């Protein structure tokens, strides 16, 4: 145990004395959380929506036909209660719900006015706004169509409701993504470079022939980056709460536990990269290009995964940051507990064990 602590202390000393390393560890997360939180926007093309038709009359069927004819939506129909609708939103299966009330057609005929409720998941504000705008435009088009030959026009009023983010702030959509991006890059890159640096300087040979077990040498070099990444998580959450006014609605201990699991997944990936590379430049290239693009493209952070072709959707399932992004968004924004996130947690745990297994299998106690 004393030897393990000695190696951990040595790695901490190296990190704290290197200004460039400190800049990457702490400067990049703070800069990204501020820039992404205030400046970045995006757009979507289509989304999965649910239609709850309580009326089941001629007018409601015509509106549903118009919505179904749009290329922007994938529609599923169900007769759900309000409680069941909320459970469906919490499960993350849909982006919006169109609720057509009872006697919709009769209200139009007798009072020339009827309402339709539009409910959107505003954890992704851009997606929610686009969905509401598209649905409102379709309803308005139907309204204009039926009013062509009427002296007293019908009026259909969409009642809009945004769940989880009623103020329509941009930060809830980006803070979870920035957390996934920062932790993935920092944990993978710093771990890979740290171990490869020992190879380049020749000190890895000394460490491997020491009384300390070689596998524990690798874990000891990765351990400081676990602690430093958790400090990054703390800094991001503090910025979210006090700067971006984005409180954590769910369990903070659960969020830290899930973050720890994700960090360990990234550290295992960094260890595997370090085992397969022999230069810091190559390790950095793989870490940056191999992790940055998949995290930004396939995590759902910047681009909705449901808009991608099926092969790319399948590939996205192999990106750890996708599952962590779902977990963070569910805890921070929706306030969900472990019972709703056990599947994503199990997937991350499986990825971690797999990466550790192949890393240990490929690890050689002799460098040559």
N, C-alpha and C positions, 0 to 999 in steps of 0.2 A: 504493500500500500504506500509506503514511504517513497519507493521508486516511482510509482505512478504519479504521486503528488509532485515529485521533483521534475518529471517530464512536463507535467501540466504547467508548473511554475515557469519552466524554461520557455514554453511556447507563449505564455502570457507576456513575459519580458520581451520576447522578439516582436510580438504584435504592438505592444505599447511604445516601443522604441522606433518603430517604422511609421513615419508620418503618412506615407502614401497608403499604407495598409489602413491606418486610422481614418483617412479620408474616404476610402472605399467603404469601410464598415459603417461610418456614421455620417459622413457628408452626403453620400449618394442617397441614402434613405430619406433624409430630411429634405433634400432638394426635390426628390421625386414626389414625395407626399404633398408638398406644397404646390408644385407645378401641375401635377395630375389632378389634384383636388380642385384647383381654381380655374385651370385653363383648358383642359382637354374635353372635347365633345366627340360624339360619333353618331352614326345613323344605322338603321336596320331596314330590312326589306319586308320581312313577313314574320309571323309569330303564330304559336299555337293558342287558339282561343276556345272557350267553352260557351255554348249557347243554352240557356235555360228558358224554354218557351212555356210559360204557364197559360198563355192564351190559346194556342193551337187553333187559331182562326185564319181566315184568308189573308188578312193584312200582315199578320206575323209571318206567315209562310212566304209571302212575297218579299218581305225584308230579308228573311234568311236566304232566299234565293239570290238576292242582290249581293249579300255578303259572301255567299258561297262562290259566286261568279268572280269575285276579286282574287287576283293572284297573290295578294298580300297575306292571306290567312289560310290556316289549316284548321278546319272546324270539327269539333266533336259536340254531340248533343247529349244532354242528360237532364233529368228532372230532379234537381237537388234542392235541399233546404239551405238557408243562409249558413248554418253551421257546417254543412258539408262543402259548401263553396269555399269557406275559409280554410277548411282542412286541405282542399285541393290546392289552394294558393300556397299554403305552408309546405306542401310536399314539392313545390316547384314544378308541377306538371304543366301548368298553363301560364300564359302571360296576361290574359284578360278574360272577363266573363260578360256576355250580353244577356241581360235579364229582361224578358218581355212580360209585363204584368198581365194578370187575368183581365178579360173584357177589353183588350186592347182595341179590337176592331169596333166594338160598340162605343167606346169613348170617342173614337174618331168620327163615327157617324152621328152621334147625338150631341156632342159638345165641340166637335171640330178640333179637338186637342187631345193628345195622348203622350205618355211618357215612356221612355226606354232607359233602363239603368245600364251604364257602362262602368265596369269595375276593372281597374288595371293594377298590376304589380309594379309599384313605383320604386322598387329597389334599383332598377335600371331606368333612370328617368327618361333617357332618350327613347328607349323602346316603348315605355308607357305613353309618352307624348305622341309618338308616331302612330301607335295603335289607336289611341283616342281620336286623333285627327282623321285617320283613314275611316274609322267607323262612323264618325260624325259626318264626313263627306258622303259616304254611301247612304246614310239615312236622309241627308238633305237631298241627294239626287232622287231617291224614291219619293220624297215629299213633293218635289217639283214635278215629278212625273204624274202623280195622281191629282195634282192641282191644276193641270193644264186646262181642263174644261169646267172648272168649278167657279161659281160666283163667290162663294165664301170658302176660302182655302182651308185645307186641313193643316194642322200644326203638330209636328212630332218633336217633343222636347227631350233631348238626351240629358239624363242626370248622371253626371260624371263623378266618380269616386276613385281616388288614388290611395291604395293600401301601402302601409309601411313608410311612406315618404310623402305625406300630404302637402308639405311645403314645396315639393318639387326641387329639392336641392341636388346639386351635382355630385357632392362628396360621397353619398352612400353608394354610388355606382363605382367609384374609383378607389376608395380606400382599401376595400378587400383585395382588389386587383393589384394595387401597389404593394400590399403586404406579401402576396404570393410572389410577385416579381422580384422584390428586394430580397426576400429570404432565399428564394431559389438561386439567384445570382451570387449573393454574398456567401452562402453556405457552400455551394458547389465550387465556385471559383477559388475562394480562399483556402478551402481544404485541399483541393487538387494542387494548387500552386505551392502550398506549404510543404506538402510531402515531396513533390517533385524537386523543390529547391534543395532538400536534403540529399537527393540523388545527385544533383548537379555539383554541389559543393563537396561531395564525398563523405559527408558526415552520416549518411544513412548506413553505411557499412559499419561504422563505429557503434551506432545504435543497435544494429541487428546482432552484433556479436557481444553486446552487453548482457549481464545476467537477466535483464528484464526480457520477458517474452516478446518476440517480434510483433505478434498481433496486437499486444497491448501498447506497443510503441505507436502503432498507427492510430489506435483509438485515443491514446493520450494526446496526439497531435490534433485530433479532431475535436476533442472535448472543449477546449477554449472557445471554439467557434460556435458551439452550442450555447455557451453562456453569453457570448457577445451578440448572437442572433436574438436571444431572448431579450437582451437589453434593447435591441432594435425594435422588437415587437412592442415593448413598453413605451419607447419613444414615439412610435407611430400612433399608438392608442392615446397617449397624452396629447399629441398634436391634433388627433381627430376630435377629442372631447373639448379641448380648451381653445383650439384655433379654428377648426372647421365646424364646431358645434354639432358633433356627431357622437352622441352617447352610445354606449354598448347596452343594448336592450336585453341581451341574454346573460348567461353566466360567464363572468370574467375568468374564474378558475378553469372552466371548460374550454374557453378560448385559448388560454395559455397551454392547457394540456394538448389540445389539437395542434397548436403551433409547435409545441415541442416534438410531437410525432412527425410533423411535416419537416421540421429542421433536421431531425435524425434521418429522414428519407433523403433529403438533399445531401447531408454529410456522407451517407452511404454511397450516393452517386458520385460525389467528389472523390471519395476513396477509390472507387472503381476507375475513374478517369486517371487518377494519379498512378495506379498500378499499370495502366496500359500506355502511359506516356513517359517520355524521358527528358522533356524540356519544359521550362516554365512557359515559354511562348506558345508551344503547342497546347499545353494544358489550358492556358488562358483562352486561346482561340476556340477550343472545343467547348469550354465552359460558357463563353459569351455567346458564340453563334449557335451552339447546340442547345442552349437553355433559353436564351433571350427570345429567339423567334418562336419556338414552340409555346413558351409561356404566354407571349402576347397574342399569338394566333389561335391557339387551341384551348385556352383556359376559359374562354367566354368573357374575358375582361374587356377586350376592345371590339371583338366581332362575335355576334351571336352564333353559337355552334349550330343551331337548328337551321340556319341559312346555308350551311356548307353542304357539299355533296356527301353522300353516304360514306364513301371510303375515308374522307377526311374526318367525319364524325367518329368513325371507328378508331382512327389514329388518335383523336383527342382523348380517348379513354386511357391511353397509355401515358399521358402527361400528368405527373403528380399534382402540378399546380391547379389543374382543372378541379380536382376534388377538394383541394384546400380552399380554393376560391368559393366553391359552393358552401363549404363548412363555415367560413368566416362570414359570408353574406347572411347565412341563415342565423348565426348566433348574434352578430352585431345588429343587423337590420330587422330581422323577423323575430328575434328573441326565442328561437327554438332551442330545445334541449337535446341531450344525447339520444333519446328515443327516436328522434327524427333524423339523426345523422349517423346512426350506427353503420349503415351500409358504406357511406363514404369513408368513415373511419377504418372500417375493415379493409377496404381497398387500399388505403394508404399504408396500413400495417402490412398487408401482403406485399406491396411494392418494396417496403423497407426490408422485410425478411429476404425477399428475392435478391435485392441488390447486395445485401450483406453476404448472402450465400455465395453469389458468383464472385464477389470481391475476395472472400476468403479462399475460394477455390483457385483463383488466379494469382493469389499472393505468393511470392517466392521469398524465402528467407535469404537467398543468395541473389545478388544483383546481376551476376554474370553466370 
